[in-house]
Amino acid sequence: MTVHKHLATDMCEQVQPYYYDYLQNALQEVAHLKWVVEHIEQCACCRDRIKELKSCLDAIEQTPAALDPRLQAKNLQGHFGWLNQPVTCRVVKPYLALQALPELEVSIPTPITVHLNHCQDCRRDLETLCSLNLSPGQLRQWALSVTDDSQIPPDGGEPADRTDLPDILHQLARRPDSSVVTTVKMQAPSDTPGNDIPECYADWPFHIEVHNQQPAVHLLDMPAHKAAVLIARNTATTVGRYAVRFSKPLAAAAVIMLVFGLLLRTGTAGGVGLQNIYDAFSQAQVIHIIQDAPTSSAPVQEFWISRPANAMILQQKNVLSMVDLNREQRVIKIASGNVSSAPLAHNEIPYLSEMIYTGCGLLPFARIEDMPGASDWTCVTGHIENPALPNAEVYELVWSSENRAGGESLHKWRCYLDVPTNLPLRVEQYAFDDMVGDYELETTMTVTYADQKAYNAVEAQVTQTP
């Protein structure tokens, strides 16, 4: 279907860390990375993502000239390298020296700054370091005394101060860990943060766990949308003509998720965001979909999906086909009633699994991060109505893609939403017709949500023989 033209592949995930390098033309002469350039030039999904990243970078003011981006890059890589891991005072101490330098201070939520927000002892240590007016060399020397050198970015060439450090710095180095342990995990941004999570984290794709929590202080003052771009620019850097990948894969994942999760996935003000729909639909267990086309008086296809069984059933005219991913088997029942079965081809399984997750094309993209940047998400309730769904709220997603002729194709995905559950009840897919000058309806999908018993009844029809 047209809406799945730009689905990401496993190769896209491998290429993502090189997007910034590609924008900087830093990959052309790197022999072992030619496959990256070739993939990007052939992949519409990656080109859409790179186009959006470029527009974001253009929209944000440049990094201050006084800041060597390589230093901030390595600093941020270190911060995000602690994703999904417990962070104690011992982990944070080396980064305190860097936080004391205005050029390297990080003012966004990271595993390190989140701990600072919640740990009074670490905040006091940082205040002490800032009050001593230490040189960068002294700060680096102290940082090296509390950790190994590999965690500390180079200080830009200034030699470490060889004079004795103040006694108070030795006391800070020997301070035992407080009782506060924090963990930052990646997740979709939350519209309603929990009572124990500060509001300052609401727009960030983080789940934060705090053990033996002390009163938190809000130290983070950079807007999420701006910080996402700053991270993207500063963590994907090049040295000379050789592209440098992230030293920590999790840091790369964090950057991509921040850029494509925070900048592109905002919902309509006061309404339901597209991420809310994806989240709700991912929790549905048994789904029944009837697909119609304006040119057909009968349903084109009918789907039953059971996520608990990891299986789905498709009916086209008088043929029933069941796919069981747990057994890696396909069962087909034709109009005469004859039933046959065959093993699934290995290369079919990822595609079929994706169909179960996306509802056989019900959602516009397999994953929300696959949505092109030049997209428009709008609530049209009151302007568009369906008498059969009087209480539904109606939303539209409009985006463009490159067609085979190299031109632009416009698409529209209209969703009638059950607001209490955020589940789609009806989806209409449109394509813009240049001859008509308007969007033309291509398919309609009507959705109901059932239980496993209902799915089992349909499965029995497939496997039952005359």
C-alpha angles and dihedrals in degrees: 000000000000094000091064097052093108103042115149121242133204087264090058090057090053092049097048097088089059097055094100092046089052091053089052092050088238097134103059097087098036103102098198091052099052088107088064093055092045092051094048093048091052099039118083091190093057092044090053091051093048091048090054092046090052092050090050092050091049091051096055123072116255123269110268110271092233091065117084101216091213090066094049089043094057091042092054092045088056092050095049092042086077094061113133092012131104112259120208133175089268090060094046099047098082090051092053089073089054093046087056090062110080091211092058102032112129113216101179131082111279130150087265099047092043088059089049090053091056103034117077093189093057091046090053090050090052091049089052093051092049093049094054095065091223122182119247088252092055092047091051091048091052092046090053090052091062100041144010120285095247092074096055122080115230112268095234097267103304109133118240115262106256095201118107114276118240113272091243089066090057088052091052091050091052096045110122119236117275120235092259117108119174132190126192118199130182118250139141115291112271122232091200112032116208120264090255095050118083116242090239089076096050096099095045125090093238138119108204126202120192121187121198087004121210120198108290124230121205107238098157117095107159116104113248096236092053095044092052091060093044090055092048092052097044101042099048101059136152130222114207108317096324118098115230118211122210111281089219119044092210090059089056091049090050093053095050093045092049093050098042095031101046105030101041107031103063115135132222111287109265091003142084119295122222088242089061090057093049091048093049094045091050088061096052111110108193120023131185117197129183114196120203134180127206090236095056130068092200128055112279093210139353124206134195114189125190113186094182088057093038088228143111139196125215125196121196113175104309098341122098120196124185124193118198110189094185090059093031088228138132122208120194128192117190129201093270090060097250114144125207133174136199137173117263118252111250094238091053096062100076091048093048091046089053090051090055091050096046096040095249093298098326091124116060095235134020089239129015092236088063090069111112115247095238093071133129122211113191139170108229098175108145093026096061120038138174117199090211090059105038095160098045123111114226125220132178132205116197123186141153134231137184114261128212092268091057093254130115126272122196123214134188128197115193119193129192104207134204097221100203091056101023087227121143114246097179133008128195122194120203137183124200113249111209092198093055095035093226143073116284122207113245106172141358124206121195115198136202128174118224140167133259091263090063091049092049090055091056091045089055089056090055097049098038113104127203 
